[in-house]
Amino acid sequence: MDKYITTPLTTQKTEGLQAGDYVYITGTIYTARDAAHQRMYESMKEGNKIPFDLQDNIIYYLGPTPERKGQVIGSAGPTTSSRMDKYTPLLLDNGLKGMIGKGKRNREVIDSMIKNKAVYFAAVGGAGALLSKRIKASKIIAYDDLGTEAIRELYVEDFPVIVVIDNKGNDLYEIVMQSS
């Protein structure tokens, strides 16, 4: 079933999403990969602020290619989510409601998603050029020294994702494996 949501991604909105739903996101989302996650995690552990408010926000695991002339952003395909797993429960405990990436998540992340009523979306790997067309604005807001792994604030319109793990812990990957 196709669903359209606008950020912020509140608990009320996550409760309406089920594993397997096709979702189109409009609004502000943020990008962060491995190095940015490590910095945010360490800052939070030290009691310091991070570059943006996690509350009801979505992080897209993305390190885009450089934009070409006339483009907002280069190719914008997802990266493997499991590389962020060790940092994710702390971010979820501090208000993060959604993540976009590809691949499986570990049990600790899934349990934290259930506890915090968060969801995990998958974007189609290999479709980065097409996904970039749904990104209407992009600006680096932190960790510029990380290059493509800097944290960006994106404005997206009808950004296509699939709910892989819903806020009850239903995992589309497991559902598909069990049915085959």
N, C-alpha and C positions, 0 to 999 in steps of 0.2 A: 504494500500500500504506500502510495506517495504522500509525504507530509512536508509541509512548508513551515519553517520556524524562523523567527527573528531573534537575534541576540538582544539582551542577555539570555543565557540558557538557565532558566530557573528550575528548581525541583519540580514545580508543577508541570513544566514542559517535558522534563525527562521522564516523568511518570506516564506520559502519553506515548512514549516510544517503546517499541518492542524489537528484539533481535530480528533482523530481516527487513525492517522498514527501510524504504528509500526516502531520504530526507534531503531537502534543499534548504540550505542555510543562507540567510541574508543578515548582514550586520558586521560588527567588528569581531575579529578573532585575532589571535596572536600566534607567532611562530617561535619555536624553540627546538633545538636539537640537543645532542649529548652535552657539548661544552657549556651551553647556556643553562641547561638543566643542572649541571654540576654547580655552576656559580650560584644559581638561585637557591639550590639546596643548602649550600654552605652558608650563604647569607642568612637564610632563615634559621639555620641551626645556631648561628651566632647572634640571633635576635635582631638582625638588620632587615630593613625593607628590601623588597625586590622591585624591579622596574615597572610593574603594573599590578593592579589589584586582581587577584585570582577569583574573587567572588563572582560566581555565575558566568565565568568566562570559559572559552575553549582555546586549547593550544593545538596548533597544527604542527606535527613533526615534519618540518620542511627546511631545507636549505636550497633556495632557488638558484637557478643559473642566472648570470647577469642578463639584465633586460637589453633588448635591442632598441634601436631608435624608434620612438613612438609607442613603446610598450611600457606598461606599469611595472611589470615584473617578468623575469625569464620563465623558463619551464618550472612548474611548481608541483612536481609529483611528491608523494609521501615517502618518508623514510621508515625503516623498520622500527616499530614501536618498542620492542623488548629492550632495546638499548636504554630506554628511559625508565624501565621498571623500578630500579632501585631508588629513584627519586620521586616517583609518582605518588605513593601513599601520603607523603608529607604535603604535597601540593593539593591533593584531594581533601585532606584534613583542613586545609586553609581556604577552601571554597571553590576550587576548580570543579567544574561540572561536566566538561567534555574534552575529549582528546580525539584527534584525527591522525591516523597513521595507516600502517599496514602490518599484518601478521598478528600472531598470538600474544597474549598477556599472561603473566604468571599469576598464581593463586593469590598472592598477597595483594596485587593490584586489583584483582576481581573482588576480593573480600572488602577492600577499601572502597571500591566503586559502590558496592551494595550498601555499606555503612553510610556513605556520603551521598547516595542517590545520584550518582554520576553515570555517564554513558561513554562508550568507546565507539567511534565511527571509523570506518575504513573508506579511504579514497582509492580510486583505481590506480595502482602502480602502472607505470608505462604510459599514462595519459596526461603527463605533466603539462604539455603544450596546450591541450584542451582545457585542463583545469585552470591554467593561468588566465584564460579568457573570462573566467568568472570573478577574477580579482580586479576590482575597480580602482583601488588605491593601496599603496604600500609605502610605509616609511619605517626606517630603522629607529627604534626607540631606546636601545641599550646594547652594550657589548659590541660596539662597532668593530673593535679589534678582532672579533671572531670571523669577520668576512661574511661568507654566506650563512654562517651559523649565528649571526647577530639576531637579537630579538626584533621582530618586525610587528607592527600593528597593520593588519590588513582590513580592508573593507571589501566584503564579498557579496555578490548577488546570485541567489539560487545556486550556491555551491553544492554540487552533488556528492553525497556520501551515503553509506549504508550503515545502519546500526548493527554492529557486530556483537557487542555485549551491552545489554540493557541494564537498567538500574536494579534489576532483581537478580542479575548474574547469569541470565540466559545467554549462552555463547553460540552464535551462529556457526562458528567453525565446528563446535562439538555436535550441534544439531545436525549439520550436514553429514558429518562422519558417521553418526549413529543411524542415519536414514539410508546410508549407502551400503 
